[in-house]
Structure formats: structure tokens, C-alpha cells
Amino acid sequence: MAEETENSSTSLREATAGEASARGTRKTRTGEVISSGMNKTIVVRTVTRVPHAKFGKIVKQMKKFYAHDEENTAKPGDKVRIMETRPMSKLKRWRLVEVVQK
């Protein structure tokens, strides 16, 4: 009977680990901080190069992300890496992972 409980708890742990991996990896982006005026929040601009749908020319697409910066470490002009996270406010859905370059 003790073996049965060990096996069931082992399979339960495996199922939990499987669910975590099935959830998928979180998106990450690299960009430049354009504003850090808010408390614990930074605005990061990312640049993506994609071909134009009709003409095929490579064009830049710029997008702004609001990210959570717990220690207020990032300053404007820094290159940072951000990661997707749970909603933290009306606009913040990203968090600061690291400052890549000052």
C-alpha cells in the first residue's frame, strides 16, 4: 500500500511538471528605454524589421511596451530585455529582466 501512495505522488509531480512545460515559454523583447519618469515603470521601444506586405522592402515597426521595473534601475537610453508577465496595471503586461547595456 505504501508503494501505491509513492507511485501516485510521483505521477502527480510529473503531471504538475508537464503542465508547467505545456504552458509554454514567455515572450521576451529587447529594446531601448525611452521613459522612466513613472515610479517602478519604464517605457520600452522595440524595433522589428519586417518585409512590407505588398512591396517586399524591409521596413521598421516600432512599438512601445510598458514594463515593471521594481528597483527603478533602468534609465532612458539603456538597452533592456523585458519578459511577458501577468497584468500589473491597465497598461503593464511586461517586466524588466535585465539591463543589457547602459
ABEGO torsion letter per residue (X at the ends): XAAAAAAAAAAAAAAAAAAAAAAEBBBBBBBBBABAABBGBBBBBBBBBBBBAAAGBBBBBBBBBBBBBAAGABBBGBBBBBBBBBBABAABABBBABBABX
